[in-house]
Structures are given as C-alpha cells and as structure tokens.
Amino acid sequence: MPFEDELSEALRRTGDEFTPDPRALVAAGEQRGRRLVARRRAAVVGGSVVALAVIGAGSAYTGGLFGGAGGSAAAVVAPQADPTQPPKAKEKAGGGAVSADQLIGVFRQLLPGGTVSGAKARGTGETAYPSVSGLYDDGEGPAALGVALARVDPKGKMAAESVTCPDKNVLDFDDCTLEALEDGSKLMVFQGYEYPDRREPTKVWRATLVTPQGYQVDVQEWNAPAEKGQPVSRANPPLTPEGLKEFTTSPLWRPALSDLPAAQPDPGAPPPAGAPVAAAAVLESLLPKTGITVAAKGGEGDYGYVVLDDGDGPSLVQVSVQADMGEALKGYFGSGAVTLPDGTRVKSEQRDGEKGGANVVWWTVDTLRTDGRRVVVSAFNTGNQNKPATRDKPILTMEQLQQIALDPKWFG
C-alpha cells in the first residue's frame, strides 16, 4: 500500500486526528508513525499526506495550526513523542515571560491595516510550544492565520527538514523558495494547496524560519476562514510571500523564543535495525535494465521512489521498508495472501488510486518476512498520484513488483 496511507493508519493507532483508513490496515506502525508524520505531513501543510515529499515539520506541528475540518482558529497541536526513542521527561514550559495576551498583541501589531478576530494563544508559561492564531481580514475577505514557536537543535535533522522544499516532481504546488539570511538563519516560503489534488480551491502558504540559535517560527495562512470545511473567501492568503517573510522574521517573536528551554540535540533517528540506509538506491538497482528511463527519483532512508518512463508516459514506483512489523501486521496477511516456502507472506492488490487523479490505478505487492521485516512496493499509471493517469497501466507488472519486493538486497 502507498506509504501515505500507512501514515494515516499510524495516526489512527496513536490517537492523532487523521481519518482512519477504512480497511484498518496497520500503517507504518506505532513504532515509527509519529516521527514520520512529523517529518512529512508538513509537506502539504495540513492536507492530504504525500509521503513523497521530504519537507519536515521541524519541531513537529503535526496537526497544523488550526483544528479539524470546519473549525476556526484554534491552538497548535503540540509535537508528539517518537515511540522509537526512550521515554523522556515531560517537556518543560518556558519561563512565563510572555503571556498569551502578549502573543496576541504581537500578532495584531504585525497585521496592520485590517482586523483580527477570534484570536487564541498559549503563552510561554503554559507550554514549550507557544502559539497564536486568529482570523485576519484586510478588507479582501477573512483568512485563517497562525504562528507556532519552538526551540530546535539548529544543526539537527528535523531543523534541516523544516526548511527543505518538497519534490515538485511528485507534489503539486505553486512555488517554494529557500533563503539564507544575513544572520545565518534559514527561511523557507511555501505556496501550495490544502489538498494537493486541488479538489477544493483552498490555498495554504507557509513560512518556516530556523535561526542559528535554534529559534523556529512557523507561520501558516489560508485563503479561507478555516483550514478545511469552509469556502474560500479570497483569491490568495492575505500576506504576500514577501509579507509572510517579514511577518515570520520579525524580532517581536524573539522574547517568547528566548524564554523557551533549549532543545535537546537532534542527530536524527537512525533507520530501523535491518533496514537499508538508502531504499531509493536499492529500488533503482532492481529496475529492468532496458526499455525504461528514470525521469525522477528521491526518498529518504527506508523510503524511496522513482518515476519511470518507457516513452508511453510516466509511472510512479515507490517502496517502503520496515522492520519488526510482525506483531503490528498480525491478521493483515490473511485472506488473499500467499505464504512462500521460506515463510514469507505476500499480498498483491490492484485497485483504483485514492489521491484524486483521474483514472489512476494503484498496484501493490506487500511482503512480510518471518522475522517481521516488511517491504511494500507500489506502482501507478501516472507520475503523480494527484494528477490524471498518463497511461493505461503501470510500467512494471505485478510479477516485476513482487520480484523487487522479495529481493534480498533490501536487507544487505
């Protein structure tokens, strides 16, 4: 199954606010779900999860800056613990030097020439992740806008991913820019859509700043009064990319940031035991050697993808490799699965795509070794699941997908 669906199920199992997968498949598993969601969900800034994107959430604003569908401005969802790591002491709040009312005051001060309503905030004495959000109307229509503040390890993996643009080969967005500022800070400004398939016209623009001191400012704005569930109220979010930069980099956020406890070192989580360190490279090495070209490729750690082209249209192929999944997948490899002589279980499926692209088909071979190691390979008849089909069927056959999934190269 595509990795994005695995993430949705991981969220269900760990209590986050995504809609459960109706097939109740175990996703990436409790073992890794929160960490991966924190890294990848921000790629679409609150909409459908696209696992191919690599942009992260920095300090893990996993639920976006606003509440669920149809809600108005609400509190930021705090970062979630990584179940693969040892338990940590409860996160300490800041010193309390900046109250919720003071954050709302800064919010209003930085949004001149309009009105702010429904503002909510959490001050530094309440949490290590203060936030402020509200509805802003500059006369062109009300728009949801919010800010999340955090301290991160400026040299850590999560900080780097929070200012990394997604791969435009596989995620539909309008623009994304990266900028190194004079003080050594890094700023990313992303202009995309709440739903990458654009089934609704809601736009979401995001700016993320990481400073050399480890201060992180994360701002999101929509062209609607809510993240989801309400019609758009204007053509674009209220702050232009340049205005979003000025808002995000304002020194007025610094008192709250400096009142927060320093982040713990973040070297980045290691890959699961037994998993390859570069799934994308392994996937590419297992492709047919003639008749196709690799039009695009990417991935990270135990996830990889390629976009193939044989002259008749592009075809996306992606792989996810996981360890210790035997218990989590108990019962999944039942009806329709086969067991090979060595005990490996294989489940093959062909179904319609689920990301909105017209006439997209999705072929999957899911394999589970007896020691819990899992390899899932999926192929599509398009180079991007959010866009229409570019060919009748995927380039690779089901037999080729199974051969790739069962190859011993995945585990050295």
C-alpha positions as a Markdown table, in Angstrom:
| # | Residue | x | y | z |
|---|---|---|---|---|
| 1 | Met | 0.0 | 0.0 | 0.0 |
| 2 | Pro | 1.3 | 3.6 | -0.6 |
| 3 | Phe | 3.2 | 4.9 | 2.3 |
| 4 | Glu | 0.9 | 7.9 | 2.8 |
| 5 | Asp | -1.9 | 5.5 | 3.7 |
| 6 | Glu | 0.4 | 3.8 | 6.1 |
| 7 | Leu | 0.9 | 7.2 | 7.8 |
| 8 | Ser | -2.8 | 7.7 | 8.1 |
| 9 | Glu | -3.2 | 4.4 | 9.9 |
| 10 | Ala | -0.3 | 5.1 | 12.1 |
| 11 | Leu | -2.0 | 8.3 | 13.2 |
| 12 | Arg | -5.2 | 6.4 | 14.0 |
| 13 | Arg | -3.4 | 4.0 | 16.1 |
| 14 | Thr | -1.6 | 6.7 | 18.1 |
| 15 | Gly | -4.6 | 8.9 | 18.7 |
| 16 | Asp | -4.0 | 11.8 | 16.3 |
| 17 | Glu | -6.7 | 13.4 | 14.4 |
| 18 | Phe | -6.5 | 11.9 | 10.9 |
| 19 | Thr | -9.4 | 9.9 | 9.5 |
| 20 | Pro | -8.8 | 6.2 | 9.9 |
| 21 | Asp | -8.2 | 4.1 | 6.8 |
| 22 | Pro | -11.4 | 2.2 | 6.3 |
| 23 | Arg | -9.5 | -1.0 | 5.6 |
| 24 | Ala | -8.0 | -0.7 | 9.0 |
| 25 | Leu | -4.6 | -1.6 | 7.8 |
| 26 | Val | -1.8 | -1.1 | 10.2 |
| 27 | Ala | 0.3 | 1.7 | 8.8 |
| 28 | Ala | 3.9 | 2.4 | 9.4 |
| 29 | Gly | 3.1 | 1.2 | 12.8 |
| 30 | Glu | 3.2 | 2.8 | 16.2 |
| 31 | Gln | 6.9 | 2.1 | 16.1 |
| 32 | Arg | 7.5 | 5.0 | 13.7 |
| 33 | Gly | 4.3 | 6.7 | 12.8 |
| 34 | Arg | 4.6 | 9.9 | 14.8 |
| 35 | Arg | 8.2 | 10.6 | 13.7 |
| 36 | Leu | 7.4 | 10.1 | 10.1 |
| 37 | Val | 4.2 | 12.1 | 10.2 |
| 38 | Ala | 6.0 | 15.0 | 11.9 |
| 39 | Arg | 8.5 | 15.0 | 9.0 |
| 40 | Arg | 6.2 | 14.5 | 6.1 |
| 41 | Arg | 2.8 | 16.0 | 7.0 |
| 42 | Ala | 4.1 | 19.5 | 6.8 |
| 43 | Ala | 4.8 | 18.9 | 3.1 |
| 44 | Val | 1.2 | 19.5 | 2.4 |
| 45 | Val | 0.7 | 21.8 | 5.3 |
| 46 | Gly | -2.5 | 20.3 | 6.7 |
| 47 | Gly | -4.0 | 18.5 | 3.7 |
| 48 | Ser | -3.7 | 15.0 | 2.2 |
| 49 | Val | -0.4 | 13.4 | 3.3 |
| 50 | Val | 2.0 | 13.0 | 0.4 |
| 51 | Ala | 4.8 | 10.6 | 1.5 |
| 52 | Leu | 7.0 | 11.5 | -1.4 |
| 53 | Ala | 7.6 | 15.0 | -0.1 |
| 54 | Val | 10.6 | 15.3 | 2.2 |
| 55 | Ile | 9.9 | 18.7 | 3.8 |
| 56 | Gly | 9.5 | 18.3 | 7.5 |
| 57 | Ala | 7.7 | 19.9 | 10.4 |
| 58 | Gly | 10.8 | 20.9 | 12.3 |
| 59 | Ser | 9.6 | 20.6 | 15.9 |
| 60 | Ala | 6.6 | 18.7 | 14.6 |
| 61 | Tyr | 3.5 | 20.7 | 14.3 |
| 62 | Thr | 1.7 | 17.5 | 13.4 |
| 63 | Gly | -1.9 | 18.8 | 13.2 |
| 64 | Gly | -1.4 | 22.1 | 11.5 |
| 65 | Leu | -2.0 | 25.4 | 13.2 |
| 66 | Phe | -5.8 | 25.1 | 13.3 |
| 67 | Gly | -8.3 | 22.5 | 14.3 |
| 68 | Gly | -10.1 | 19.9 | 12.3 |
| 69 | Ala | -12.4 | 20.4 | 9.3 |
| 70 | Gly | -14.7 | 23.3 | 9.6 |
| 71 | Gly | -13.1 | 24.7 | 12.7 |
| 72 | Ser | -11.9 | 28.3 | 13.1 |
| 73 | Ala | -8.7 | 29.4 | 14.6 |
| 74 | Ala | -7.5 | 27.0 | 17.3 |
| 75 | Ala | -4.5 | 26.0 | 19.3 |
| 76 | Val | -1.5 | 24.4 | 17.7 |
| 77 | Val | -1.2 | 20.7 | 18.0 |
| 78 | Ala | 1.9 | 20.2 | 20.2 |
| 79 | Pro | 4.8 | 17.9 | 19.0 |
| 80 | Gln | 4.4 | 14.3 | 19.6 |
| 81 | Ala | 6.9 | 11.9 | 21.1 |
| 82 | Asp | 8.8 | 9.5 | 19.0 |
| 83 | Pro | 7.8 | 6.0 | 20.1 |
| 84 | Thr | 11.1 | 4.6 | 18.8 |
| 85 | Gln | 13.1 | 6.6 | 21.4 |
| 86 | Pro | 13.4 | 6.0 | 25.1 |
| 87 | Pro | 10.8 | 7.9 | 27.2 |
| 88 | Lys | 11.8 | 11.4 | 28.1 |
| 89 | Ala | 10.8 | 13.6 | 30.9 |
| 90 | Lys | 7.8 | 15.8 | 30.4 |
| 91 | Glu | 8.6 | 18.8 | 28.2 |
| 92 | Lys | 9.1 | 21.9 | 30.3 |
| 93 | Ala | 7.2 | 25.0 | 29.6 |
| 94 | Gly | 9.0 | 28.3 | 29.1 |
| 95 | Gly | 9.7 | 30.8 | 31.9 |
| 96 | Gly | 6.3 | 32.6 | 31.5 |
| 97 | Ala | 7.8 | 35.9 | 30.5 |
| 98 | Val | 5.4 | 36.2 | 27.5 |
| 99 | Ser | 1.7 | 35.6 | 28.2 |
| 100 | Ala | -1.0 | 34.5 | 25.7 |
| 101 | Asp | -2.3 | 38.1 | 25.7 |
| 102 | Gln | 1.1 | 39.4 | 24.8 |
| 103 | Leu | 1.4 | 37.0 | 21.9 |
| 104 | Ile | -2.0 | 38.1 | 20.7 |
| 105 | Gly | -0.7 | 41.7 | 21.0 |
| 106 | Val | 2.3 | 40.9 | 18.8 |
| 107 | Phe | 0.0 | 39.1 | 16.3 |
| 108 | Arg | -2.2 | 42.2 | 16.0 |
| 109 | Gln | 0.8 | 44.5 | 15.8 |
| 110 | Leu | 2.3 | 42.6 | 12.8 |
| 111 | Leu | -1.1 | 42.6 | 11.0 |
| 112 | Pro | -1.8 | 46.3 | 10.4 |
| 113 | Gly | -4.4 | 47.6 | 8.0 |
| 114 | Gly | -7.0 | 45.1 | 8.9 |
| 115 | Thr | -9.0 | 43.4 | 11.7 |
| 116 | Val | -8.1 | 40.4 | 13.8 |
| 117 | Ser | -10.9 | 38.4 | 15.4 |
| 118 | Gly | -11.2 | 35.1 | 17.3 |
| 119 | Ala | -7.5 | 35.3 | 18.4 |
| 120 | Lys | -6.3 | 32.5 | 20.7 |
| 121 | Ala | -2.9 | 31.8 | 22.1 |
| 122 | Arg | -0.8 | 29.8 | 24.5 |
| 123 | Gly | 2.0 | 31.7 | 26.3 |
| 124 | Thr | 5.4 | 30.6 | 27.2 |
| 125 | Gly | 4.4 | 29.7 | 30.8 |
| 126 | Glu | 1.9 | 27.2 | 29.5 |
| 127 | Thr | 3.9 | 25.2 | 27.1 |
| 128 | Ala | 7.3 | 24.8 | 25.4 |
| 129 | Tyr | 5.5 | 25.3 | 22.1 |
| 130 | Pro | 3.6 | 28.7 | 22.3 |
| 131 | Ser | 1.3 | 29.6 | 19.6 |
| 132 | Val | -1.2 | 32.2 | 18.4 |
| 133 | Ser | -3.8 | 32.2 | 15.7 |
| 134 | Gly | -6.9 | 34.1 | 14.5 |
| 135 | Leu | -8.9 | 35.3 | 11.6 |
| 136 | Tyr | -7.4 | 38.3 | 9.7 |
| 137 | Asp | -9.3 | 40.5 | 7.3 |
| 138 | Asp | -7.6 | 43.2 | 5.4 |
| 139 | Gly | -10.7 | 44.1 | 3.5 |
| 140 | Glu | -10.4 | 41.4 | 0.9 |
| 141 | Gly | -12.0 | 38.6 | 3.0 |
| 142 | Pro | -11.3 | 36.8 | 6.3 |
| 143 | Ala | -8.4 | 34.4 | 6.3 |
| 144 | Ala | -7.1 | 31.9 | 8.9 |
| 145 | Leu | -3.6 | 32.6 | 10.0 |
| 146 | Gly | -1.5 | 31.2 | 12.8 |
| 147 | Val | 2.0 | 31.1 | 14.3 |
| 148 | Ala | 3.8 | 28.3 | 16.2 |
| 149 | Leu | 7.1 | 29.0 | 18.1 |
| 150 | Ala | 9.6 | 26.4 | 19.3 |
| 151 | Arg | 13.3 | 25.8 | 20.1 |
| 152 | Val | 15.1 | 23.2 | 17.9 |
| 153 | Asp | 18.6 | 21.9 | 17.5 |
| 154 | Pro | 19.8 | 24.2 | 14.7 |
| 155 | Lys | 22.2 | 21.5 | 13.5 |
| 156 | Gly | 19.7 | 18.6 | 13.8 |
| 157 | Lys | 17.9 | 16.7 | 11.1 |
| 158 | Met | 14.4 | 18.0 | 12.0 |
| 159 | Ala | 15.5 | 21.6 | 11.7 |
| 160 | Ala | 17.1 | 20.9 | 8.3 |
| 161 | Glu | 14.0 | 19.2 | 7.0 |
| 162 | Ser | 11.7 | 22.0 | 8.2 |
| 163 | Val | 13.4 | 24.4 | 5.7 |
| 164 | Thr | 13.6 | 21.9 | 2.8 |
| 165 | Cys | 11.2 | 22.3 | -0.1 |
| 166 | Pro | 9.3 | 19.2 | -1.3 |
| 167 | Asp | 9.9 | 17.5 | -4.5 |
| 168 | Lys | 7.9 | 19.2 | -7.3 |
| 169 | Asn | 8.1 | 16.0 | -9.4 |
| 170 | Val | 5.6 | 14.4 | -7.1 |
| 171 | Leu | 3.8 | 17.2 | -5.1 |
| 172 | Asp | 1.7 | 19.8 | -6.8 |
| 173 | Phe | 2.4 | 23.3 | -5.5 |
| 174 | Asp | 2.9 | 26.7 | -7.0 |
| 175 | Asp | 6.2 | 27.8 | -5.5 |
| 176 | Cys | 8.7 | 27.2 | -2.8 |
| 177 | Thr | 11.8 | 29.3 | -2.0 |
| 178 | Leu | 14.7 | 28.8 | 0.3 |
| 179 | Glu | 16.8 | 31.8 | 1.6 |
| 180 | Ala | 19.8 | 32.1 | 3.7 |
| 181 | Leu | 19.6 | 35.4 | 5.7 |
| 182 | Glu | 22.4 | 37.6 | 6.7 |
| 183 | Asp | 22.4 | 36.4 | 10.3 |
| 184 | Gly | 22.8 | 32.8 | 9.2 |
| 185 | Ser | 19.1 | 31.9 | 9.6 |
| 186 | Lys | 17.3 | 29.8 | 7.0 |
| 187 | Leu | 13.9 | 30.7 | 5.7 |
| 188 | Met | 11.5 | 28.6 | 3.6 |
| 189 | Val | 8.4 | 30.1 | 2.0 |
| 190 | Phe | 6.0 | 27.5 | 0.5 |
| 191 | Gln | 2.9 | 28.3 | -1.6 |
| 192 | Gly | 0.6 | 25.3 | -2.1 |
| 193 | Tyr | -2.8 | 23.9 | -1.6 |
| 194 | Glu | -4.7 | 22.3 | 1.3 |
| 195 | Tyr | -5.4 | 19.4 | -1.0 |
| 196 | Pro | -2.6 | 18.7 | -3.5 |
| 197 | Asp | -5.2 | 17.3 | -6.0 |
| 198 | Arg | -7.0 | 20.7 | -5.8 |
| 199 | Arg | -10.4 | 19.1 | -5.2 |
| 200 | Glu | -11.0 | 22.3 | -3.2 |
| 201 | Pro | -9.5 | 25.7 | -4.1 |
| 202 | Thr | -8.2 | 26.3 | -0.6 |
| 203 | Lys | -4.6 | 27.6 | -0.7 |
| 204 | Val | -2.2 | 27.3 | 2.2 |
| 205 | Trp | 1.0 | 29.3 | 2.3 |
| 206 | Arg | 3.7 | 28.6 | 4.9 |
| 207 | Ala | 6.9 | 30.2 | 6.1 |
| 208 | Thr | 9.4 | 28.5 | 8.4 |
| 209 | Leu | 12.4 | 30.2 | 9.9 |
| 210 | Val | 15.2 | 28.5 | 11.8 |
| 211 | Thr | 17.9 | 30.6 | 13.3 |
| 212 | Pro | 21.5 | 29.8 | 14.4 |
| 213 | Gln | 20.3 | 30.0 | 18.0 |
| 214 | Gly | 17.7 | 27.3 | 17.3 |
| 215 | Tyr | 14.7 | 29.6 | 17.3 |
| 216 | Gln | 11.9 | 28.3 | 15.0 |
| 217 | Val | 9.0 | 30.3 | 13.8 |
| 218 | Asp | 6.4 | 28.5 | 11.7 |
| 219 | Val | 3.6 | 30.5 | 10.1 |
| 220 | Gln | 0.6 | 29.3 | 8.0 |
| 221 | Glu | -2.1 | 31.2 | 6.3 |
| 222 | Trp | -5.1 | 30.2 | 4.2 |
| 223 | Asn | -7.4 | 32.0 | 1.7 |
| 224 | Ala | -10.4 | 30.8 | 3.7 |
| 225 | Pro | -11.7 | 31.4 | 7.3 |
| 226 | Ala | -10.7 | 27.8 | 8.2 |
| 227 | Glu | -8.1 | 25.2 | 7.2 |
| 228 | Lys | -10.9 | 22.9 | 5.9 |
| 229 | Gly | -14.6 | 22.8 | 5.6 |
| 230 | Gln | -15.4 | 26.4 | 4.6 |
| 231 | Pro | -15.4 | 28.1 | 1.2 |
| 232 | Val | -12.6 | 30.3 | 0.1 |
| 233 | Ser | -13.1 | 33.9 | 0.9 |
| 234 | Arg | -10.4 | 35.4 | -1.3 |
| 235 | Ala | -8.1 | 34.5 | -4.2 |
| 236 | Asn | -4.9 | 34.2 | -2.1 |
| 237 | Pro | -3.9 | 34.2 | 1.5 |
| 238 | Pro | -3.6 | 37.8 | 2.8 |
| 239 | Leu | 0.2 | 38.0 | 3.2 |
| 240 | Thr | 2.2 | 38.0 | 0.1 |
| 241 | Pro | 5.4 | 35.9 | 0.1 |
| 242 | Glu | 7.4 | 39.0 | 1.0 |
| 243 | Gly | 4.9 | 40.0 | 3.6 |
| 244 | Leu | 5.0 | 36.4 | 5.0 |
| 245 | Lys | 8.8 | 36.7 | 5.2 |
| 246 | Glu | 8.6 | 40.0 | 7.1 |
| 247 | Phe | 5.9 | 38.6 | 9.5 |
| 248 | Thr | 7.9 | 35.4 | 10.2 |
| 249 | Thr | 11.3 | 37.0 | 10.7 |
| 250 | Ser | 10.0 | 39.9 | 12.9 |
| 251 | Pro | 12.2 | 40.4 | 16.0 |
| 252 | Leu | 8.9 | 40.7 | 18.0 |
| 253 | Trp | 8.8 | 36.9 | 18.3 |
| 254 | Arg | 12.2 | 36.8 | 19.9 |
| 255 | Pro | 11.2 | 37.5 | 23.6 |
| 256 | Ala | 8.9 | 34.4 | 23.5 |
| 257 | Leu | 11.5 | 32.3 | 21.8 |
| 258 | Ser | 14.3 | 33.2 | 24.2 |
| 259 | Asp | 12.0 | 32.3 | 27.1 |
| 260 | Leu | 11.8 | 28.7 | 25.9 |
| 261 | Pro | 14.0 | 25.9 | 27.2 |
| 262 | Ala | 16.8 | 24.9 | 24.7 |
| 263 | Ala | 16.1 | 21.9 | 22.6 |
| 264 | Gln | 17.8 | 18.6 | 23.1 |
| 265 | Pro | 20.4 | 17.6 | 20.5 |
| 266 | Asp | 18.7 | 16.1 | 17.5 |
| 267 | Pro | 21.1 | 14.0 | 15.4 |
| 268 | Gly | 18.2 | 12.4 | 13.6 |
| 269 | Ala | 16.7 | 9.0 | 14.3 |
| 270 | Pro | 18.7 | 6.0 | 12.9 |
| 271 | Pro | 17.0 | 3.7 | 10.4 |
| 272 | Pro | 15.3 | 0.6 | 11.9 |
| 273 | Ala | 17.6 | -2.4 | 12.5 |
| 274 | Gly | 18.0 | -4.5 | 9.4 |
| 275 | Ala | 16.6 | -1.8 | 7.1 |
| 276 | Pro | 18.7 | -0.3 | 4.3 |
| 277 | Val | 20.0 | 3.2 | 4.7 |
| 278 | Ala | 19.1 | 4.2 | 1.1 |
| 279 | Ala | 16.0 | 2.5 | -0.2 |
| 280 | Ala | 15.8 | 4.7 | -3.2 |
| 281 | Ala | 19.2 | 3.4 | -4.4 |
| 282 | Val | 18.2 | -0.2 | -3.8 |
| 283 | Leu | 15.0 | 0.3 | -5.7 |
| 284 | Glu | 16.8 | 1.9 | -8.7 |
| 285 | Ser | 19.3 | -1.0 | -8.8 |
| 286 | Leu | 16.4 | -3.5 | -9.1 |
| 287 | Leu | 14.7 | -1.9 | -12.0 |
| 288 | Pro | 14.7 | -3.5 | -15.5 |
| 289 | Lys | 17.9 | -2.5 | -17.3 |
| 290 | Thr | 16.4 | -1.8 | -20.7 |
| 291 | Gly | 13.4 | -0.1 | -22.2 |
| 292 | Ile | 12.8 | 2.4 | -19.5 |
| 293 | Thr | 14.4 | 5.6 | -18.2 |
| 294 | Val | 14.3 | 7.1 | -14.7 |
| 295 | Ala | 12.7 | 10.5 | -15.1 |
| 296 | Ala | 12.8 | 11.4 | -11.4 |
| 297 | Lys | 13.9 | 9.8 | -8.2 |
| 298 | Gly | 14.2 | 10.5 | -4.5 |
| 299 | Gly | 13.4 | 9.4 | -1.0 |
| 300 | Glu | 14.9 | 9.2 | 2.4 |
| 301 | Gly | 16.3 | 6.3 | 4.5 |
| 302 | Asp | 13.9 | 3.4 | 4.2 |
| 303 | Tyr | 11.5 | 5.1 | 1.8 |
| 304 | Gly | 12.3 | 5.7 | -1.9 |
| 305 | Tyr | 10.6 | 6.3 | -5.2 |
| 306 | Val | 11.3 | 6.6 | -8.9 |
| 307 | Val | 9.3 | 8.0 | -11.8 |
| 308 | Leu | 9.8 | 5.7 | -14.8 |
| 309 | Asp | 9.1 | 6.4 | -18.5 |
| 310 | Asp | 9.2 | 4.0 | -21.4 |
| 311 | Gly | 8.1 | 6.5 | -24.0 |
| 312 | Asp | 4.4 | 5.9 | -23.4 |
| 313 | Gly | 4.0 | 8.1 | -20.3 |
| 314 | Pro | 5.5 | 8.3 | -16.7 |
| 315 | Ser | 4.8 | 5.8 | -14.0 |
| 316 | Leu | 5.5 | 6.3 | -10.3 |
| 317 | Val | 7.0 | 3.4 | -8.3 |
| 318 | Gln | 7.6 | 3.7 | -4.6 |
| 319 | Val | 8.9 | 1.4 | -1.8 |
| 320 | Ser | 8.7 | 1.4 | 2.0 |
| 321 | Val | 11.0 | -0.9 | 4.1 |
| 322 | Gln | 10.2 | -1.5 | 7.7 |
| 323 | Ala | 11.5 | -3.8 | 10.5 |
| 324 | Asp | 9.8 | -5.5 | 13.4 |
| 325 | Met | 6.3 | -5.3 | 11.8 |
| 326 | Gly | 5.2 | -8.9 | 12.5 |
| 327 | Glu | 3.1 | -8.1 | 15.6 |
| 328 | Ala | 1.7 | -4.9 | 14.1 |
| 329 | Leu | 0.5 | -6.7 | 11.0 |
| 330 | Lys | -1.0 | -9.7 | 12.7 |
| 331 | Gly | -4.1 | -10.6 | 10.8 |
| 332 | Tyr | -3.5 | -8.4 | 7.8 |
| 333 | Phe | -1.8 | -11.1 | 5.7 |
| 334 | Gly | -4.8 | -13.3 | 5.8 |
| 335 | Ser | -7.4 | -13.5 | 3.0 |
| 336 | Gly | -5.8 | -13.1 | -0.4 |
| 337 | Ala | -2.2 | -13.6 | 0.9 |
| 338 | Val | 0.1 | -16.5 | 0.0 |
| 339 | Thr | 2.9 | -18.0 | 2.0 |
| 340 | Leu | 6.2 | -18.9 | 0.3 |
| 341 | Pro | 8.3 | -21.9 | 1.2 |
| 342 | Asp | 10.6 | -19.8 | 3.4 |
| 343 | Gly | 7.6 | -18.4 | 5.3 |
| 344 | Thr | 7.4 | -15.0 | 3.7 |
| 345 | Arg | 3.9 | -13.8 | 3.3 |
| 346 | Val | 2.9 | -11.9 | 0.1 |
| 347 | Lys | -0.2 | -9.9 | -0.5 |
| 348 | Ser | -0.9 | -8.4 | -4.0 |
| 349 | Glu | -3.6 | -6.0 | -4.8 |
| 350 | Gln | -4.8 | -3.9 | -7.8 |
| 351 | Arg | -7.2 | -1.1 | -7.1 |
| 352 | Asp | -8.2 | 2.5 | -8.1 |
| 353 | Gly | -6.0 | 5.3 | -6.9 |
| 354 | Glu | -7.1 | 7.3 | -3.9 |
| 355 | Lys | -5.4 | 10.7 | -4.3 |
| 356 | Gly | -7.8 | 12.3 | -6.8 |
| 357 | Gly | -6.0 | 11.8 | -10.1 |
| 358 | Ala | -8.5 | 10.8 | -12.8 |
| 359 | Asn | -8.3 | 7.2 | -13.9 |
| 360 | Val | -5.3 | 6.4 | -11.7 |
| 361 | Val | -4.7 | 2.7 | -10.8 |
| 362 | Trp | -2.6 | 1.5 | -8.0 |
| 363 | Trp | -0.8 | -1.8 | -7.9 |
| 364 | Thr | 0.8 | -3.1 | -4.7 |
| 365 | Val | 2.9 | -6.0 | -3.6 |
| 366 | Asp | 3.2 | -6.2 | 0.2 |
| 367 | Thr | 5.7 | -8.7 | 1.7 |
| 368 | Leu | 6.4 | -9.7 | 5.3 |
| 369 | Arg | 9.4 | -11.9 | 6.3 |
| 370 | Thr | 9.2 | -14.3 | 9.2 |
| 371 | Asp | 11.4 | -12.0 | 11.3 |
| 372 | Gly | 9.0 | -9.1 | 10.9 |
| 373 | Arg | 10.8 | -7.3 | 8.1 |
| 374 | Arg | 8.4 | -5.8 | 5.6 |
| 375 | Val | 8.9 | -4.4 | 2.0 |
| 376 | Val | 5.9 | -2.8 | 0.2 |
| 377 | Val | 6.3 | -1.8 | -3.4 |
| 378 | Ser | 3.6 | 0.2 | -5.2 |
| 379 | Ala | 3.2 | 1.3 | -8.8 |
| 380 | Phe | 0.9 | 3.8 | -10.6 |
| 381 | Asn | -0.1 | 4.6 | -14.1 |
| 382 | Thr | 0.9 | 8.3 | -13.5 |
| 383 | Gly | 4.0 | 10.1 | -12.4 |
| 384 | Asn | 2.0 | 11.9 | -9.7 |
| 385 | Gln | -1.0 | 10.4 | -7.8 |
| 386 | Asn | -2.7 | 13.7 | -7.6 |
| 387 | Lys | -2.7 | 14.2 | -11.4 |
| 388 | Pro | -4.6 | 12.2 | -14.1 |
| 389 | Ala | -3.4 | 8.9 | -15.5 |
| 390 | Thr | -0.7 | 9.2 | -18.2 |
| 391 | Arg | -1.0 | 5.6 | -19.4 |
| 392 | Asp | -3.4 | 2.6 | -19.2 |
| 393 | Lys | -1.4 | 0.7 | -16.5 |
| 394 | Pro | 1.9 | 1.0 | -14.6 |
| 395 | Ile | 5.1 | 0.3 | -16.4 |
| 396 | Leu | 6.1 | -2.6 | -14.1 |
| 397 | Thr | 4.0 | -5.7 | -14.0 |
| 398 | Met | 2.7 | -7.3 | -10.8 |
| 399 | Glu | 5.3 | -10.1 | -11.3 |
| 400 | Gln | 8.1 | -7.5 | -11.5 |
| 401 | Leu | 6.8 | -5.7 | -8.4 |
| 402 | Gln | 6.9 | -9.0 | -6.5 |
| 403 | Gln | 10.4 | -9.8 | -7.7 |
| 404 | Ile | 11.5 | -6.4 | -6.5 |
| 405 | Ala | 9.8 | -6.7 | -3.1 |
| 406 | Leu | 11.3 | -10.2 | -2.5 |
| 407 | Asp | 14.9 | -9.3 | -3.5 |
| 408 | Pro | 17.4 | -10.0 | -0.7 |
| 409 | Lys | 19.2 | -6.7 | -1.4 |
| 410 | Trp | 16.7 | -4.9 | 0.9 |
| 411 | Phe | 18.4 | -6.3 | 3.9 |
| 412 | Gly | 22.0 | -6.4 | 2.9 |
